[in-house]
Amino acid sequence: MRGFLSELGVAIQVRYVTELAFNARGGKGHALRQAGQFNVGLGLDMEKLAGLKGGTFQFTFTHRNGNNLNADMALGNLQLVQEVYGRGNVGRLTQLWWDQLFWGERVHLKLGRMTVGEDTADFPCDFQNLSFCGAQPGNIVGNYWFNWPVSQWATRLRVDLAKVAYVQLAAYEMNPRNLEEGFYLGRFTGATGVMLPLELGWNPKFHGDRLEGLYKVGVWYDTSNAPDVLLAGVEREGRYGIYFVARQQLTHVAGVENKAQGLNVFARLTRTDQDTSTQDGQYTLGLGYTGVFGRADDDVGFALGATHSNGRYVTAQRQKQAEGSDTPIPRTEYLGELYYSLHATPWLVLRPNLQYIRPGGDEDARNILVLGLKGALTL
């Protein structure tokens, strides 16, 4: 049936992700929590369906569910130990867009409702800790950079400069009402501005095209006003930041079908403005190996990361504490995660993991050890 639909230009996408997390150390006690996400999508190749060359349509509905171990056990950390949690246990319109190719398929114009992180600073979610998942800027300025599953009205123009390079500029509606829980086409009032990310990308292939890499550098500016994190009553004009993403295959296993087999590394960094951001930096480094124990698709991954609390915001929190508030004092968060990914079948992946964290949300919080299990079912 899927093959028949594919020939017609129709792709039906169904996926469920679940994440279990147990805090063996840290927090106010020990607990096991589960969070999950179900999404169903429809992709249409409009050239096959209607003769509209270069046209693609995508619709995706997402529903999240479950509980947050961070909050339930007062872990005191900045980044979620279950990246799939967040933005409400509700159904959302996550994608509703049209992508059109022009000029010999070198120009890509995308319009509709989309998440920021699907095109800008995008990164896979192989790990369970949020630090290593998705578009990194949204991990530290998620109050206005909305990653999956929250969508907004947007447009993205990408121009392929050569077979291995591109430049893209996007514009995203900045509207806090997009965080409101529920399924809706869009909020047509309440916009505060527009966010404009500019990204340059390079996709080289070394050693006879066997070792593929992907490198991105980008900047963004949001025209919205935002309160200063230290100076009470002061509004700042605009919010901004810079990011870098690098992924590179280092080794290749000859004579195998899965070209990803071998050793790969990644590095990411994001810096945000210190006037409006409570967290102003995140840095991650990791490596993985695909094809372990003679299993072609199984992989193992290890990553280290740090999320930096803005010094100006820390000062503001200390001032509040001096005035008698019991507000916690943030600090830099350090963590590591190790996982093994078992590709049990083409449609089922099980990924046990260990996370060790020095929490950054509260300087008095104990270090955390989390035992996790991530599962993905794709139909």
N, C-alpha and C positions, 0 to 999 in steps of 0.2 A: 504493500500500500504506500509506504513512504517513497519507494522508488518511483511509483507511478505519479505521485504528487510532485516529486522533485522534477520529473520530466516536464510537468506542467508549469513549474516555477513556483511551487508552493512548499514552504518548509514550516512544519509544526514543531514547536520547541516546548518540551515539558521537563522540568528539573526540580528536584527537592534537595536542599542542603540542610543537614542537622549538625549541631555542634554541642557536645557534652563537655562540661568542665567541672572538675572537683578540686577544691583548694586543700591540698594536704598540709600546707603551711601558710600562715598569714590570715588576716581577717579576724572577725569576732567569733568564729567557730569554723566548723567544717560542713560543707554542703555540696551536693551535686545539682547542677542546673543544666537545663537543655534550652537551646534556642534554635529556631529553624526558619527556613524561607522556601516558599513554593512559588515558582513562576511558570507561566505559560505564555508562549509567544507565537506570533504568526509573521513569517517573512515571505515577501512576495517579490519574485523576479519579474518586473513589469515588462521586460523585453520578451520573455517567454509567454507571459500571460496576455499582453496587449500590444506587443510590437513597439513599446516605448524604450528604445535603446538606451542602456545605461541607467535605467531607473530602478530603485529598490525601495520597498516600503517595509516598515517594521512596526509591529505592535507588541507590547509586553505588559502583562499584568503581574504584579508581585504581591504576595501576602506573607507577612512575617508573624512569627509566634514565639512564645517561650518566655524565659526569665533570664535576668542579667545577674551573673555571679558577682560581678564587681559591686553592684548596689546591695544585693541581698546579704552579702557577707562583709560589707564595708571594707573592701580590700585597700582602698586609699590610692589606687593607681589612676593614671591619666588615660591609658589606652585599654580598650576592651579586651578581655581574654577570650571572648566569643565575638569575632568580627561581624558575624551575621546578625547580631542583635542591634536594634536601634530603629528610631523613627516611628515607633508605635506598632503594636500588634494589630495591624489593619491591612486592608487591601489598597493598593495604589496603582495608578497609571504611571508606569515607569518609562515606557517608550511609545511614542507615536510620531514617527518621522518619515520623511522622504529624502533619499540620497540620490543625487543625479550626477552622472559623469558627463564631462564636456571635453572638447579639444583633444581628441584622441585618447580619452580616458586619463588625461593628466590633471584635470581639474575636477574636484569633488565638492559639490555644494549640498549641504544637508540642512533641512529645515524641519521644525516641529518641536515636540516635547522630548527632551533628552536629559540624561544626567551629565554633570560636568565631567566626571571621571571616565566615561566611556570613550572619550576622544582626547582629552587633555590630561597629560601626565599619567595615562592609564597604565595599570600594572595588575598582574593576575593575583588571585587570592588563594595561593597554595597553602600558606600558613594560616593558623587559627587566630593568632594575636593580631589585632588591628594595625599595629605598627608596621607589619610587613604586607599589608593587604590594600589593594585599590590605589587610587590616586592619592599620593601622600599629602598634598596640601589640605585635602578634606579631613585628614586625621587630626589636624591641629587648628584649623580655622573652619570647623564644620558648622559654625553659626551662620556662615554665608556661602561657603563652597559646599554644595550639596552633591554628594556622591550617591550611588545606587542605594536605595530604590526611589529617591526623591527626584522628580523631573521638574523642569522649568522650560518655558518657551525659550528657544535658542536657534542660532544658526552657526554653521561652521563651514569655512571655506579652506580647502586644502589644495595646494598646488605641488605636484610632483616635479621637482627640479631635475631629477635624473632617475635612473632606476633604483638608486640607493639613497636618495635624499628628498626631503619635502619641507615646505613651510606651511603653517596653517594659522589662521586667525579665526577666533570664535567670539560670539557675543551671547551672553546669558542674562536673562531677566533676573534681577535681584529682588526677590519678594519673600519676606518672612512668612507670608501666608501659605507658601508652598509646603511648609512644615506641618500645616494643619492635617490632622489625621482623617483619612477617608479617601474614597475613590471619586475623582472629579477630573474634568477635562482641563481645567486651569482656573486660576484666580485672576480676575480681570481688574481688580483694584488692589492697592496696597504696595505696588512696586516702589522701591527706594532708589533704584539706579540700574546700572548695567555693568557686568563684569566682562572684561576684555582680555583673554589670554592669547599670547603669541607664542608659538612653539616651532622650533627647528628640530628636524629629526634626520638621523643618518642610520641606514640599515645595511652595513657592509657584510660581505661574505668572504672569508679568508680560506686559504688552503683548498683551492678548487671548489669554492662554494660550499664546503662541508662545515665550516665553522661560522655560523651566523651570529651577528650582533645587532643590537638596537640601542642607539644613544639619542637622548632627547634633552634639550635645554629649553626652558620657557620662563616667561615673566607674565604677571597678570596685574591688572589694575581694576578695582571696583570703585565706581563713582559715588557709591553711597556714603553718607556721613555716618560716623560711629563714635561712641564715647571713648575718651581717653581712659586707659586702664589705671592710671595713677591720679590724674588731676580731676577732682570732682567737678562736674558741671561743664567740662570742656569737651566740645565736639570736634572731631577731626574730619577733614575733608578727604575722603578716599581711603582705601585700604589696598595693600599691594604685597607682592612677594616674588620669589624666584625659586625654581626647582631644577633638579638634574636627575635623570634616570639613565642607568647603564645596565645592559644585560649582554653577556657574551658567552658563547659556547667555546670551551677551551680544548676539548678533546672530542674525537669522533671514533665510533666503532665501525670498522669497515665491514661491508657485506651484510648489513642488517637493514631491515625495512624501516624501522623507526629512526629517523635522522636525528632525533633529540638524544639518542643514547650517548652517554659520555658525561664529562664534567662541565658544569656551567657556573658562572658567578654573576652576582648583581650588586649594584651599589646605588643608593638614592640619597638625596639630601634636599631639604626644603628650608627656606628662610622666609619669615614674614615680618611685616613692620612691627616695631616695638611700641608704637603709640596705641594700637587698638587690639593687639593679640595677647591673650593670656599665655599661650605657648608660642614661642617665636622660632623654634627650630626642631627638625627631626632628621635623624641620620641613621641609615641602616646599611648593613653589609651582609651578604650571605652567599652560600654556595650549595649546589645540589649535584646529584649524580643519578642519571637514569639508566636502568638496565642492571640493577643489583640482584645478586643471588641467582643469576641466570634467567631472570624474568624481564622480558624486553621492555615492559611499560612501567614496572615498579620503580619508584625513585625515593631517595632520601634527601632531606634538606636541613640545613642548619643556618641560623641567622642571628646576628647581634644588632641591637638598636639602642638609640637614646632619643628621648624627647625632652627638649629644654624648656623649662618654665621661664617666661620673660622676667628679667630682674626688676623691671618697673612694676609689674604686677605683684611680684613677691613683696616688694616694698609696701605697696598698698595694703596687702594682707597683713603685714606686720604692724602697720599703723592701726588697722582695725583691731588687731589683737591687743595692742597697747591701750586702746580705748575701752577694753573690757569684753570684746567679742570673742567667742570661742571658735572663730573661723580657722580652719587648718592652714598651715603654711606650706605651699608647694615647693618643689625642688626638681632637679633633673631626674628623669626616670630612666633606668638602665634595665635591659632585659635580653634574654636569649631564648630561642625556641629550636627544638629538634623534633623532626617528624619522620615517620616512615609511611610511604603511600603505597598501599596494596591495591592494585587494579584487579579486583577479584573477577570481574567480567567486563565486557565492553561498556556496560551500563551502570556498574557499581564500583565506587572507589571508597576505601576505608583508610583513614589517615590518623593513627594514634600519634600523640604529641606530648612533649614536656615543655613547660614554660617556667623559667625562673626570673623573677622580677624584683628589682628594688623600686618600690612604688614612688611616684613623683607627685601624687596629689596631696600627700600629707607627710611632712618630714618625720613624724613620729610613728608612722605605720611600719609594721614588721615586713621583712622580705617575704615574698610569696612564691610558693611552688604549686603549680597547677598541672594536673593530669588531664589531658584532653583527648577527645576523639571526634574527628570530623568525618562525616559521611556524605557522599553525593550520589544521588540516583538520577540518571539521565535517560529519558525514554525517547 
